[in-house]
């Protein structure tokens, strides 16, 4: 058993950069348009691990930088209704860096109350909670950390806002294996959420899932 000591302060950074690529098809129109973004979660720290028995330093002690996650995304808007999103997830998965397609969906936004997404997209619960939590760059939310759920999956997603944005909802019929595993499941899973914000800064939400895939 080892005891871990943090010798210096830990600096955590969520860095977002973005660019917009203008369309050459129609310089007088706002559509189509393409946006490119990147987000980096990283830290720089000094770490000292010692064995409880003899107090010797372990091999993973020292000073270094850790890149936890890097997201690269491209969003292409055809018009005010139709768009597409591609987002890659590059990060430390089980001790090695892997690249996954986190989001790859076609979106039809027909009104504030009804948006349809087809493909791998944000699920109803974890991204919603992360938005309220605001500290994703420090640590995952509990459901994600303990693998009770995932943040994105392949399927059909319906979402929207009602009552001047005070009521929100999302329902997803999904693969059930998460965005990192697009293989076929035995059946379709379902996840949903409804949230209410009666006054700004105060939110109530309830969500649930029906897991039937194998």
N, C-alpha and C positions, 0 to 999 in steps of 0.2 A: 504494500500500500504506500502511496506517495502523497506528500503534502505539497500543494502548489502555493507559491508566494509570488505576488506581483510586486516587482521591485520598483517600478516607476509607474507614472500615470499612464492611462490608456486613452489614446486618441482615436475616436471613431468618426468616420466621415461618410456622409451620403452626398456624393457629388453628381449633379445632373447637368448635362450639356445638351444643347439642342440646336437644330438648324432647320430652316425651311427651304425647300427646293422649289423655285418658281416654275410654273408650267410654261413651256414654249409654245403650246398649242394656241393659247389665247391670252395675250398680255393684258387685255382689257377686262378679263374675268377673274374672279377669285377661285374658280374651279376649272380643272382639277388642280389639286395641290398636294404636295408630299412633305411630311415632317419626319426628320430623323433625330432620334434622341438616344442618349446613353446615360446610365446610372451606375455608380460604383460605390460599393460598401467595402471599406478597408479600415485597418487599424495598424498602428505602429506602437510596439510595446517592448518592454524588457521583462522577461519571465525567468523565474528560478524555481525549478522543481527539485525537491530533495526527498530521498527515501527516509521513511520514519525510523527505520532500523539503525542505519549508520550515519545518516545525515549527509551522504555524498550527493553531489549534483547529478541529475539525470542528463542524458544526451540531448534532450530537447530544450534545455535551458539556454538562454541567450537573448540577444536583441534582434528584432526582425520585424518585417511587415507582413501582414496577412491580408490577402484579398478574399473576402468572404463571398462576394457576389458581384457580377457585372451583367447588366441588362442592356441589350442593344435592341432598339425598336424602330420600325418604319411604319408610318401610318399614311395611307393614300386615300384622299377624299375625292370621290368622283363628282359628287354634288352634295347638296345639303342633306340628302337622304342616304346615299350609298357610300360606304367606305370599307377599307380593309386594313387589318393590323397584323404585323408580324413582330414578335418579340422573342429574342433568344435569352436563355438563362445559362450563364457561364459561372461556375462556382465550385466550391469544395464539397463534393458528395462522397461521403465515406472515405475520406483521406486522399482523394485524387480529384483533379479538375476534369469535369465533364461538361459537355455542351448539350443543351436540350432546347427544343422548341416549346416555349411556355405558352405563347399565344399565336394563333394563326387562324383568323376568323374573318368572315364577310359579315358586315353589319348593315342593317336597314333601320334607320331611325325615322319612323313614320310620324311620331309626335313625342312630346315629353312623357306621355303615359305609356307609349309602346315602342320598344326597341327590340329587334330580333338579331341574334348573333348565331352564326352557324360555324362550328369549328371548335378549336381549343380557346377558351376564354375564361375570364375571372368567374369564380363560383360565388354563390350568394353570401356565404358567411365570412370566411377568412379575410378577403380583401376589404369587406365592410368594417370588420373589427380593427384591422390594421389602420384604416383611415381614421378611426376614432382614437386608437392607441397612440399613433404618431411616433413610435419609437422602434419601428421595424429594424432600423440599422443597428440597434443594440441587441435585440433578441426577437425570436419568433413569438407570435401569440401562442397560447397554451395548446389549442387544438392542433396547430401545425407542429409545434415542438414535440408533442406526444403522439403524433401520427394518427390522430383520430379523424383527420380530414386533410384535404389538400387545397391549394389556393386556385388552381385552374384544372380544367379537364375538357376532354373532347365531347361534344354533343350539341344540343340545341338549347339556347338560352333566351329567355324573355324577361325584360326588365323595364322599369319606368318609374316616373314620379307623378304623384297626384296631389290635389289640394294645394296648388301653388308651391309644390316641392316639399311640403311638410310630411307627406306619406310616400314611402318608397317600397318597392317590392322587386323580387327576382325569383324566377323558377327555372331550374335547369334539369333537363333529362340528359344524362351523361353516361359515359363509358364506365366510370367507377374506379378506374385504376390510376387516375391522376395523369397530368400532362406528360410525365416522364415515361409513361408506359401506354402507348396507343394501341396495343394489341386488343383483339376482340375479346369481350367478356361474354358470359353466358346469357345475360339479360341487361336491361337498362336500369340504372339507379336514378333517384330523384333527390334534389336538394332545393330548399326554398327558404325565403326570408321575407318578412314584412317589418318595416320600421316606421316609427312616428317621431317627429321632432316638433312638439307643441310650441316650444320657444327655442330660440337659437342657443345652442350649447347644451341643451338637455334632450337626450335621445332615448327612446325605448325600442327594443327590437326583439323579435322572437324568430327562431329558425329551426329547421329540422331536416332530416334526411331519411330516405327509405332505401336501404342497401339490400339489393337482391342479386347482385352480380357475383359470380364465382371466379 
